[in-house]
Amino acid sequence: MKTSQNISDFKRKALHWANQFEVCCFLDSNDYKDAYSAYDFIIAAGVGNELKCSSGNGFDQLKSFYDVHTQWVFGYFSYDLKNEIETLQSHHPDGLNFADLYFFVPRYLIAFKDGKAEVLLGDRPVLEEIESFTFDVKKQSETTQILTRLSKDQYIDKVEALRNHIQRGDIYEINFCQEFFAENAEIEPVHTFEVLNQVSPTPFAGYFKVYGKYILSATPERFLCKRGSRLITQPIKGTAKRSSDPEKDIAIKVQLRNSIKEQAENVMIVDLVRHDLTKSAVKGSVTVDELFGIYSFPQVHQMISTISCELNPEIHCVDAIKNTFPMGSMTGAPKVKAMKLIEEYEVTKRGIYSGSFGYITPDGDFDFNVVIRSILYNAESKYLSFQVGGAITYQSDAFLEYEECLLKASAILKVLAG
């Protein structure tokens, strides 16, 4: 059994060791405990086999890929896979150019739980190699100049236009996002992720490197996981800034819990994901396990609900993911109309943002996050991007929604400021 300091050292060495490979994925719970997480952290490195494809029949290709290998696979789903699920399109500019779907069977897989590391895949004494691994700490050389796609006034005008759609009855709620970006950005991805994970440790954090393209994520949100025959989803809707004053912080938490506006946002998405789960569920098995749970993170309190169902045994694990994708917390309701309006009012392609990454096990269990609070980086083109957004309802105040965006961006802005 390792001490907490030894665990921290091993985790850091493992990340730097994995980063030697052209493809690696590191998933970190940051010691947040829940009933569904299988590991404290897990590292997949090196490519045994891989699948890369554009939207069209990505889910079907993944299903075939998984069935052929019946092995651990790690990968991501781009938000724009929505276009193969519904009659939708994505025409906005994309500075990152990630594939719409990428999965790989790792050569090495190390899982860590309860103070012990276990080699799940690998053909050499990799734990000893990690323990003795040395690396140079390469820090960011300069502050990254971050620009925005929308001015504050443009953002507020678009929110007001979306409120008009809600008033007309086109939608009830929509997740509207904006991009922050940098061109000619030079960052050290591993170091940047380490700082982000220190500033904002979250339960579904992760580092994903695919041939010079990087996802550096401090996401607090689980999209979907499967444990045995049970599917679980945990949408987040409802955010409040924390206070350094303990009494004020408690009061903010209570205020968030009792906010009619935040509850309305949350319950609309709960209803949407309940409907999504019915496509894969044994009839009558969809349940709301927790409604309006309040969870605290370094920068914010969040309102999180948990919904689950019994998976119909005739439904393939990949189809269970497809049937709920993209996640309702990042679209709005009704889902298809909200996604059409997202395309109309947002000005950049979402791509990996509001997509998901994670893993599927050989027995069909899986765990996938929601790509929010994440830095996306293309090292070849030196383009860096992160997006933030929030749920717009008729009760929304456009100015306050803009302020919430800045709050959600605060950890990343702090990291990129050096």
RORO-614443 format. One record per residue (C-alpha): residue in three letters; x, y, z. Coordinates in pm, whole numbers, padded with zeros to 5 digits, always signed. Layout:
BEGIN
ALAXYZ;...
//
This chain:
BEGIN
MET+00000+00000+00000;LYS+00144+00335-00101;THR+00129+00657+00104;SER-00056+00957-00040;GLN+00277+01121-00129;ASN+00398+00805-00302;ILE+00068+00779-00490;SER+00101+01140-00605;ASP+00459+01078-00721;PHE+00363+00758-00902;LYS+00068+00927-01071;ARG+00286+01210-01196;LYS+00556+00976-01322;ALA+00291+00762-01493;LEU+00151+01062-01679;HIS+00493+01174-01801;TRP+00586+00816-01890;ALA+00264+00776-02092;ASN+00326+01105-02271;GLN+00630+00951-02444;PHE+00386+00762-02665;GLU+00215+00919-02964;VAL-00122+00824-02816;CYS-00213+00806-02447;CYS-00510+00861-02219;PHE-00495+00942-01848;LEU-00818+00954-01644;ASP-00808+01089-01288;SER-01084+01095-01025;ASN-00875+01325-00801;ASP-00987+01118-00500;TYR-01355+01205-00543;LYS-01540+00893-00436;ASP-01870+00779-00581;ALA-02060+00454-00618;TYR-01975+00408-00984;SER-01605+00487-01038;ALA-01400+00172-01090;TYR-01053+00324-01039;ASP-00878+00616-00870;PHE-00688+00679-01193;ILE-00609+00482-01506;ILE-00338+00521-01773;ALA-00356+00381-02126;ALA-00052+00424-02353;GLY+00066+00312-02694;VAL-00147+00187-02982;GLY-00223-00178-03040;ASN-00510-00106-03280;GLU-00698+00214-03356;LEU-01009+00355-03521;LYS-01032+00710-03656;CYS-01331+00830-03855;SER-01550+01124-03948;SER-01918+01163-03874;GLY-02128+00939-04097;ASN-02128+00593-03945;GLY-01886+00643-03657;PHE-02091+00458-03397;ASP-02137+00156-03627;GLN-01764+00153-03700;LEU-01689+00165-03328;LYS-01931-00121-03263;SER-01753-00336-03524;PHE-01409-00230-03393;TYR-01503-00321-03036;ASP-01663-00653-03134;VAL-01354-00756-03334;HIS-01108-00677-03054;THR-01325-00746-02744;GLN-01057-00560-02553;TRP-01017-00243-02349;VAL-01071+00056-02578;PHE-01016+00424-02495;GLY-01140+00710-02706;TYR-01352+01015-02765;PHE-01676+01117-02932;SER-01699+01461-03098;TYR-02020+01658-03046;ASP-02061+01665-03425;LEU-02145+01294-03433;LYS-02494+01432-03371;ASN-02507+01471-03749;GLU-02519+01093-03800;ILE-02783+01044-03529;GLU-03021+01319-03644;THR-03064+01515-03967;LEU-02826+01791-03862;GLN-02520+01967-03999;SER-02212+02156-03875;HIS-02075+02426-04103;HIS-01892+02657-03862;PRO-01512+02704-03878;ASP-01301+02455-03683;GLY-00949+02560-03585;LEU-00861+02231-03416;ASN-00934+01962-03679;PHE-00972+01664-03449;ALA-01126+01349-03599;ASP-01495+01315-03510;LEU-01432+00980-03342;TYR-01110+00816-03225;PHE-01062+00495-03025;PHE-00759+00280-02958;VAL-00667-00050-02795;PRO-00371+00040-02572;ARG-00046-00156-02556;TYR-00012-00071-02187;LEU-00285-00019-01931;ILE-00227+00054-01563;ALA-00513+00100-01319;PHE-00479+00235-00964;LYS-00722+00172-00681;ASP-00701+00154-00300;GLY-00330+00232-00297;LYS-00235-00039-00545;ALA-00136-00031-00911;GLU-00238-00315-01141;VAL-00109-00383-01491;LEU-00414-00475-01700;LEU-00229-00473-02033;GLY+00145-00489-02094;ASP+00421-00731-02173;ARG+00707-00603-01955;PRO+00767-00484-01595;VAL+00609-00149-01667;LEU+00545-00055-01302;GLU+00916-00066-01226;GLU+00980+00136-01541;ILE+00734+00403-01424;GLU+00874+00407-01069;SER+01223+00478-01202;PHE+01110+00717-01476;THR+01273+01062-01474;PHE+01153+01365-01664;ASP+01225+01733-01708;VAL+00953+01976-01601;LYS+00894+02189-01909;LYS+00696+02493-01810;GLN+00504+02737-02023;SER+00747+02999-02148;GLU+00501+03285-02177;THR+00143+03390-02116;THR-00100+03274-02384;GLN-00298+03564-02531;ILE-00663+03457-02524;LEU-00919+03607-02762;THR-01296+03569-02778;ARG-01520+03498-03077;LEU-01805+03705-02935;SER-01797+04043-02766;LYS-01998+04082-02448;ASP-02265+04277-02640;GLN-02284+04014-02913;TYR-02323+03741-02653;ILE-02601+03929-02475;ASP-02784+03996-02805;LYS-02775+03626-02893;VAL-02905+03525-02551;GLU-03194+03769-02590;ALA-03272+03622-02933;LEU-03273+03272-02782;ARG-03506+03389-02506;ASN-03741+03503-02783;HIS-03735+03150-02926;ILE-03826+03019-02582;GLN-04108+03271-02549;ARG-04245+03156-02887;GLY-04240+02796-02769;ASP-03967+02673-03007;ILE-03765+02535-02714;TYR-03777+02529-02333;GLU-03405+02554-02268;ILE-03082+02572-02469;ASN-02715+02534-02386;PHE-02547+02827-02560;CYS-02166+02838-02577;GLN-01887+03069-02687;GLU-01525+03003-02781;PHE-01209+03147-02629;PHE-00906+03081-02847;ALA-00541+03154-02919;GLU-00347+03133-03245;ASN+00028+03064-03254;ALA-00006+02929-02901;GLU+00288+02737-02760;ILE+00215+02538-02446;GLU+00365+02234-02280;PRO+00055+02012-02270;VAL+00156+01787-01979;HIS+00264+02078-01761;THR-00049+02275-01854;PHE-00270+01980-01761;GLU-00088+01932-01431;VAL-00143+02296-01338;LEU-00508+02282-01447;ASN-00563+01964-01247;GLN-00404+02130-00944;VAL-00603+02453-00976;SER-00927+02270-01050;PRO-00923+01904-00940;THR-01242+01735-01058;PRO-01378+01378-01059;PHE-01362+01321-01436;ALA-01038+01496-01522;GLY-00828+01364-01805;TYR-00535+01405-02041;PHE-00577+01266-02392;LYS-00300+01286-02652;VAL-00361+01172-03010;TYR-00069+01240-03245;GLY-00007+01600-03143;LYS-00369+01685-03062;TYR-00453+01722-02693;ILE-00753+01729-02461;LEU-00662+01876-02120;SER-00975+01838-01912;ALA-01089+01945-01568;THR-01447+01836-01619;PRO-01670+01772-01317;GLU-01939+01595-01522;ARG-02007+01231-01600;PHE-02190+01170-01928;LEU-02274+00802-01899;CYS-02138+00491-01737;LYS-02236+00124-01737;ARG-02179-00097-01438;GLY-02302-00451-01490;SER-02651-00418-01632;ARG-02706-00064-01502;LEU-02666+00264-01698;ILE-02602+00582-01498;THR-02596+00943-01615;GLN-02528+01253-01402;PRO-02611+01581-01578;ILE-02499+01912-01429;LYS-02726+02214-01446;GLY-02684+02487-01186;THR-02366+02675-01094;ALA-02271+02915-00813;LYS-01938+03081-00735;ARG-01776+02975-00409;SER-01676+03216-00131;SER-01359+03206+00077;ASP-01575+03296+00379;PRO-01706+02961+00519;GLU-02038+03106+00636;LYS-02103+03282+00306;ASP-02001+02968+00117;ILE-02260+02761+00305;ALA-02523+03028+00238;ILE-02439+03024-00137;LYS-02472+02646-00138;VAL-02815+02663+00028;GLN-02924+02939-00211;LEU-02823+02724-00510;ARG-03010+02425-00369;ASN-03327+02632-00328;SER-03305+02834-00650;ILE-03626+02790-00850;LYS-03444+02897-01168;GLU-03161+02646-01125;GLN-03405+02370-01030;ALA-03612+02445-01341;GLU-03300+02421-01562;ASN-03195+02098-01395;VAL-03530+01921-01403;MET-03582+01995-01776;ILE-03255+01815-01852;VAL-03343+01533-01611;ASP-03665+01479-01808;LEU-03469+01484-02135;VAL-03212+01226-02023;ARG-03485+01007-01873;HIS-03637+00999-02223;ASP-03296+00923-02378;LEU-03241+00633-02137;THR-03576+00474-02225;LYS-03430+00391-02570;SER-03192+00145-02402;ALA-03378+00055-02083;VAL-03577-00241-01963;LYS-03930-00104-01966;GLY-04020+00080-01645;SER-03666+00071-01503;VAL-03564+00438-01546;THR-03530+00601-01204;VAL-03412+00937-01069;ASP-03169+00832-00796;GLU-03087+01187-00684;LEU-03250+01514-00781;PHE-03078+01852-00727;GLY-02773+01717-00543;ILE-02526+01995-00456;TYR-02157+01915-00499;SER-01864+02147-00426;PHE-01550+02200-00635;PRO-01266+02450-00586;GLN-01423+02732-00791;VAL-01793+02646-00791;HIS-02084+02461-00635;GLN-02277+02252-00890;MET-02630+02108-00898;ILE-02605+01746-01017;SER-02881+01490-01063;THR-02837+01114-01105;ILE-03060+00907-01331;SER-03022+00536-01401;CYS-03189+00240-01568;GLU-03155-00132-01623;LEU-02999-00190-01966;ASN-03202-00401-02206;PRO-02975-00704-02265;GLU-03047-00687-02639;ILE-02888-00337-02661;HIS-02517-00325-02752;CYS-02305-00115-02516;VAL-02207+00120-02803;ASP-02574+00165-02898;ALA-02650+00257-02536;ILE-02402+00544-02573;LYS-02539+00645-02914;ASN-02896+00647-02779;THR-02809+00922-02530;PHE-02561+01122-02740;PRO-02496+01410-02733;MET-02568+01460-02366;GLY-02880+01662-02286;SER-02696+01892-02047;MET-02505+02033-02347;THR-02798+02068-02587;GLY-03128+02174-02434;ALA-03487+02067-02482;PRO-03642+01962-02709;LYS-03306+01818-02808;VAL-03314+01829-03189;LYS-03459+02179-03213;ALA-03209+02301-02953;MET-02920+02157-03160;LYS-03051+02332-03473;LEU-03056+02664-03287;ILE-02709+02597-03145;GLU-02584+02572-03503;GLU-02768+02892-03595;TYR-02649+03109-03305;GLU-02303+02978-03214;VAL-02021+03089-03443;THR-01762+02808-03415;LYS-01781+02433-03447;ARG-01797+02258-03112;GLY-01596+01955-03218;ILE-01455+01779-02912;TYR-01607+02040-02678;SER-01932+01901-02530;GLY-01835+01563-02666;SER-01696+01291-02441;PHE-01396+01070-02371;GLY-01342+00759-02164;TYR-01319+00381-02198;ILE-01506+00056-02261;THR-01393-00264-02086;PRO-01379-00613-02238;ASP-01704-00706-02061;GLY-01889-00400-02194;ASP-01877-00173-01891;PHE-01780+00187-01967;ASP-01737+00534-01821;PHE-01742+00859-02022;ASN-01716+01222-01913;VAL-01850+01545-02065;VAL-01582+01759-02230;ILE-01634+02090-02050;ARG-01381+02303-01855;SER-01123+02169-02101;ILE-00835+02307-02307;LEU-00813+02169-02662;TYR-00483+02208-02843;ASN-00342+02126-03185;ALA+00037+02138-03145;GLU+00101+02130-03520;SER-00114+02433-03606;LYS-00054+02590-03260;TYR-00426+02654-03224;LEU-00568+02648-02871;SER-00935+02660-02783;PHE-01173+02628-02494;GLN-01544+02693-02482;VAL-01785+02779-02204;GLY-02159+02806-02194;GLY-02470+02776-01987;ALA-02835+02689-01991;ILE-03058+02962-02127;THR-03420+02962-02012;TYR-03683+03235-02031;GLN-03589+03338-01675;SER-03224+03388-01778;ASP-03061+03727-01735;ALA-02822+03767-02031;PHE-02573+03973-01829;LEU-02563+03715-01549;GLU-02525+03434-01804;TYR-02219+03614-01942;GLU-02077+03645-01591;GLU-02135+03271-01538;CYS-01936+03200-01855;LEU-01643+03397-01715;LEU-01670+03207-01387;LYS-01657+02875-01570;ALA-01358+02997-01770;SER-01172+03130-01465;ALA-00963+02821-01387;ILE-00844+02785-01746;LEU-00770+03157-01780;LYS-00568+03140-01459;VAL-00367+02843-01590;LEU-00298+03003-01929;ALA-00192+03329-01763;GLY+00104+03136-01624;
//
